[in-house]
Amino acid sequence: MPRLHVGDTVVFTTTKGKWGGVPGRPAHWRLVAVLEVAERFETHAEAAALYAARRMRPPGNLVVAGNPPLPVPLTLHHGKVHDGDWDAVCVERAADCGVVLACETRVLDLVDPPPILQDDLLALFGTVPNTRTPPEISEAQFDRLLAIADARRPTERNALRRAA
């Protein structure tokens, strides 16, 4: 069951890698997005009803009749080979955890997101947080993480503070 609720903020990073091919730069993460949970639905059907009432197309990850799952190549399927019916796999996953979160974008940089180095994470958290099931962080840690990212983009200082 997702532990996120309305008002919670989520930070998305890449996996650790040699992003950008910068010689001499160690493997690092990139801060890609910051989202804020705007609405929480306990079932996919509940979310679908609201999208229908608002005359909005439901997002691709909403598993309901008439809204087929994305094809396997467009999804993260954790390296599993799905020999069976992909739609059935998605329906099963939606039933296992029916909660749907609708989020507002606070920060989004898919082109050249700022790097976050291992030393940054160690200084900030004392460890490198697990990114699959990340820990809760304090508001001070969150602010410091955004400040680190801002500092890596000196020509766009405070670009990550759009929602502040």
C-alpha positions in Angstrom: 0.0 0.0 0.0 1.5 3.3 -1.0 2.5 5.4 2.0 2.0 8.7 0.2 -0.9 11.0 0.8 -2.2 14.4 -0.4 0.4 17.1 0.2 3.4 14.7 0.2 6.3 15.5 -2.1 8.3 12.9 -4.1 11.7 13.4 -5.6 12.6 11.3 -8.7 16.2 10.6 -9.7 17.8 8.5 -12.4 19.7 5.4 -11.5 23.4 5.9 -10.8 25.4 6.2 -14.1 27.9 8.1 -16.2 25.3 10.5 -17.4 26.3 13.1 -20.0 29.6 11.4 -20.8 31.6 14.1 -18.9 35.2 12.8 -18.7 36.5 12.6 -15.1 33.0 13.0 -13.6 32.2 10.0 -11.4 29.0 8.0 -11.8 26.2 10.0 -10.3 22.4 10.4 -10.2 20.3 13.1 -11.9 17.4 14.9 -10.2 14.7 14.6 -12.8 11.5 15.6 -11.1 9.8 16.7 -8.0 6.0 15.9 -7.7 3.4 16.8 -5.1 0.5 14.4 -4.5 -2.6 16.4 -5.3 -5.2 13.6 -5.0 -5.3 10.0 -3.8 -7.8 7.4 -4.9 -8.2 4.0 -3.2 -9.1 2.2 -6.4 -8.5 2.6 -10.2 -12.2 2.7 -10.7 -12.6 5.6 -8.3 -9.9 7.5 -10.2 -11.4 6.6 -13.5 -14.8 8.0 -12.4 -13.2 11.3 -11.5 -11.3 11.6 -14.9 -14.6 10.8 -16.7 -16.5 13.4 -14.7 -13.8 16.0 -15.6 -14.0 14.8 -19.2 -10.3 14.1 -19.1 -8.5 11.1 -20.7 -7.2 8.8 -18.0 -3.5 8.4 -17.7 -1.9 5.2 -19.2 -1.2 3.7 -15.8 -4.9 3.7 -14.8 -6.0 0.1 -15.3 -9.7 0.1 -16.2 -11.9 -1.1 -19.0 -11.4 0.9 -22.1 -7.9 2.1 -21.1 -5.5 -0.6 -22.0 -2.1 -0.8 -20.5 0.9 0.5 -22.4 2.8 -2.0 -24.5 5.7 -3.8 -22.7 8.5 -1.9 -24.4 7.0 1.4 -23.1 7.0 0.2 -19.5 9.5 -0.6 -16.7 8.9 -4.3 -16.2 11.9 -4.9 -13.8 13.7 -7.1 -16.3 11.0 -9.8 -16.2 10.1 -11.6 -19.3 6.3 -11.7 -19.6 5.5 -14.7 -21.7 1.8 -14.4 -20.9 -0.8 -11.7 -21.4 0.7 -8.4 -20.5 -2.7 -6.9 -19.9 -3.4 -9.6 -17.3 -0.1 -8.8 -15.5 -1.2 -5.1 -15.3 -4.6 -6.0 -14.1 -3.2 -8.2 -11.4 -0.7 -5.5 -10.2 -3.6 -2.9 -10.1 -5.6 -5.3 -8.0 -2.7 -6.0 -5.6 -2.2 -2.3 -5.0 -5.3 -0.3 -6.1 -4.2 3.1 -4.9 -3.8 5.8 -7.6 -2.0 9.1 -6.9 -2.6 12.1 -9.1 0.4 14.6 -8.8 1.2 18.1 -9.7 4.6 18.7 -11.3 6.9 21.0 -9.2 10.1 20.4 -11.1 10.7 18.5 -14.3 13.9 18.4 -16.3 14.1 15.5 -18.8 16.8 17.1 -21.0 19.7 18.0 -18.7 18.7 17.3 -15.1 21.3 18.5 -12.5 23.7 15.9 -11.2 23.7 14.6 -7.6 27.0 13.1 -6.6 27.6 10.3 -4.1 29.5 12.7 -1.8 26.3 14.9 -1.8 24.2 12.1 -0.6 26.6 11.0 2.0 27.0 14.5 3.4 23.2 15.0 3.4 21.9 11.6 4.6 25.0 9.8 6.0 24.4 7.1 3.4 23.1 6.6 -0.1 19.4 6.2 0.3 17.7 3.2 -1.3 15.9 4.6 -4.4 13.5 1.7 -4.9 11.9 2.2 -1.5 13.2 5.6 -0.5 13.1 6.8 3.1 11.2 9.8 4.2 13.4 12.9 4.4 13.1 16.0 6.5 12.1 19.3 4.9 15.6 20.6 5.7 17.1 17.7 3.8 14.8 18.3 0.9 15.7 22.0 0.8 19.4 21.1 0.9 19.0 18.6 -1.9 17.3 21.2 -4.1 20.0 23.7 -3.2 22.7 21.2 -4.3 20.9 20.7 -7.6 20.5 24.5 -8.1 24.2 25.0 -7.5 25.0 22.6 -10.3 23.0 24.8 -12.7 24.5 28.3 -12.0 23.0 30.0 -15.0 19.5 28.9 -13.9 19.9 29.5 -10.1 16.7 28.7 -8.3 15.2 27.0 -11.3 14.1 24.2 -9.1 12.2 26.5 -6.8 9.3 27.0 -9.2 6.7 26.0 -6.7 8.1 27.7 -3.6 
